[in-house]
Each structure stands twice: as structure tokens, then as C-alpha cells.
């Protein structure tokens, strides 16, 4: 009988071909004695206590599934009886697996994975909260600024976050918009001031002319009449050209034409002397014809004289 046909040869071949897992162990018996085991395995089955449990569980001709008590742990095992027709030597093949260790390892892995996942989620949430807060802070400041800015507080600006993103661009554009609004409002106030000042001057001239007119003197009445009509025409032009006060760079704002400067001086003086109780003097003139806008020139000269009337008279005590 060859070795391949004997129980011993079968057991040796089975053990040599077996590759125990991390939690598995194998043991082969001949004549109720442990004979073969792998060189490396998870735990030993050939100690006297375990051998006694195996032999007590073994049933000839059957495979028994039982739990072996090893180091205080119940280890599931299969105890298989091996009988060959060609060999009367009885054999027993035992395979044991520490399932509880695998379960514990799985639970440890699951708990570790859960803890790591929760920690990662918490850290991600904190980082997201910090990043989101940093990104949303300029938007919150922009919201507060838009709520608090009034027509009397156009100097407020949104803090620039100093980054290169859309939020920073939004804050910068908003600040530029506020600057344009502030400049527009300042121009509007200046415009209204200029309009009031420009319209007040011709009204003062007309009133002064009418108050100082000698109604018994036809020539004086005629001159006052002409002055009043001229000033009313100038007021009409002022009202028509109100828009030009904020667009003085317009090409047709000044219209040049030949102007007799001597006649211009007399016309300006006839208006200026009605602005207030001042000693108005017209020096010697000159016969010069200049290219100028007579209406704008008279407007400027009369306005200068009107400003002078608001200054204290040096001859007054």
C-alpha cells in the first residue's frame, strides 16, 4: 500500500495543502493522537485540554460541529472522521475558526470608521462654517450698509475684504456706486444753489429799477421799462438753460458774436446801479469790438456786482 492510499498520507497532504486564515487552525489525528498541523496558524489545537475535548466530541464515520473551549473562549470547530477502505488506521481532521474574534474585529473597525467619519464630518462642518462666515461677512456688511445709508450719510463705505473674488468685487463696485451717488447729490445741491442765486439777481435788478424809477420822467420810465424787459428775457434764458449749469462743457454753452465793449459797459452799468445802495462808477470806455457771448458776459459781470453788494460798504460807519 502506497503512502497516497494510507490515512497518514492523506492527512499529511491535507495539512500541507491547507492555508489557515488569520483566525483559523487545523489539526490531523492518527489513532486518536495529534500528528500533523500547519507550521503557522492562529492558535494551537494540540494542547491536552483541547485534544481531550476533540476526542470526546469525535464520532466515527461522522462530522461533528461543536464549540471548543480554548483559553476561555468558545471556538466553533468541525471534527471530521476520516476512514479509508485501504487503511484501517482511523483519522480525525479538525478545523476551528475563532468567529468571535472576527466579529470583535469587525465591530472595532465599524466603531473606528464611525468615529473617524463623525470627526471628519465635524471638522468639515467647522471648516465650512469658518470659510462660509469669512465669505459671507462682506455680504452681511454690504447688507447692513444698504440698510443704514441715508441721503444725509453718503460717506459710509463697505469694508474691502482685500481678497480677489466676487465678494470683494461686489464691495468695491458698491463703494464706487456710493461715490457716484455722493458726487451726484453734491452736484444737485450746487445746481439748486446756483439756480437760486442766478434767478435772484435779475429779480433784484428789476425790483431796484422799479423802486428808483422817476415816474414823472418819461425817459427814466422808458429806460426802466427796457431794463425790466431785458432782465425778464435773461431770466427766461436762465430758466431755459438750467440744464447747462451742470453741463457747462457743452459746445453750444457759449455763443460767440461781435460785441461793442463800450456799449456793453453802459448796458452792464445800467443794470448794476440798481443792485443796491452803492456808489457805482463807470470809468472811461474804449471803442473795441470783441467776439464774445454778450448774455454770458453780462451775466458774469452782473453776478460779480451782485456779490459785491453783499459785502459791507467801507464808507459806512
Secondary structure, 3 states (H helix, E strand, C coil): CCHHHCHHHHHHHHHHHCCCCCCEEEEEEECCEEEECCCCCCCCCCCHHHHHHHHHHCCCCCEEEEEEEECCEEEEEEEEEEEECCEEEEEEEEEEECHHHHHHHHHHHHHHHHHHHHHHHHHHHHHHHHHHHHHHHHHHHHHHHHHHCCCCCCCCCCCCCCCCCHHHHHHHHHHHHHHHHHHHHHHHHHHHHHHHHHHHHHHHHHHHHHHHCCCCCHHHHHHHHHHHHHHHHHHHHHHHCHHHHCCCCCHHHCCCEEEEHHHHHHHHHHHHCCCCCCCCCCCCCCCCEEEECHHHHHHHHHHHHHHHHCCCCCCCC
